[in-house]
Amino acid sequence: MEKSTQTDNARQAGNRSQPSQTADRTIVRPRGWSQCIRLLAVTTSLGLALRWLSFQYASDLLAASAAMVLFAPASFATVLLGWHSPAKFSVALPAILGFLLAFFVWNTVMLPGLPMEFVKLALKQNLLHWGLFLLCGLVSLRFVQWSTGIGIASDPNSVFEPSAPRPSRLNLAKLLALTAACAVGAEATRRLSTNPGSDIASWLTGTLGGCLLGIQWSALAWLWRLRTWRLAGLIFWIALAAIIRWKTDVLVGEFTHTLIHLQPPASLDDSYYVVSTSRAARATLQQAMLFLWEACLQTTIILAGIECFQAIGYPIRPLRKSH
């Protein structure tokens, strides 16, 4: 009798504890649509404020900061498309719509005041830049995922379980698929571009930004999980990111001037150029501070994205065990 009573008490305790365990598992649920709207609202508001201040104080630094903040949703959408495993239409649709909305918002905020004869040119170059960023970003993210196993899990509790989706490894077929995707994208870009000389900066910045996306996010996701050396790692990464931004900026400028000697039109305000093509190969102190600030802001945006994915139930973490 005593044993039976103890068993009943244990069952009752187990039944009482079961709802709490279930509740713990369902605390974090993906909320794609509402979170996309909130993210766009926050970035748009902050970008509008920075852009307004850039006009008030004639500051290139504030203009570049506004452009980076407004571009953040597009970066987040690309990471979600490239790393979510398994690929789902319910996840891909909000990401694609978020990317398109970010493109609309960016141009709406950054282009007002631009002479009308340059609006079409700016929209075409931005379309090339964003399209190449998306394509190269997806290729970079998939390559990193197939090589390392990092990705976005829909359920943080299902990682490493037998039923959990695990990204497969890199193989020859996937390399050929990536090569074919790049070839198709390059051909589409060539056909869309009526004046390749004036679009070379958009090509380079979009391609380089997309190719670096997988490296940046995977490196910072790993650093963010550290405890002892997190701060030192982030300081080193910011310094490295500043150097990368400087070198890519110099590469774009020198390549553009060497091939076509492209100069901004006299009537076009330089503040509309997010990536300047007139910086010197040897960075001045002012330029070095600008690159350092851009690297800090870029790192902050990526870390904020990692935390946003974690908060809505899409944590970035290894999805398979390394052998």
Order of alpha helices (4+ residues) and beta strands (2+ residues): alpha-alpha-alpha-beta-alpha-alpha-beta-alpha-alpha-alpha-alpha-beta
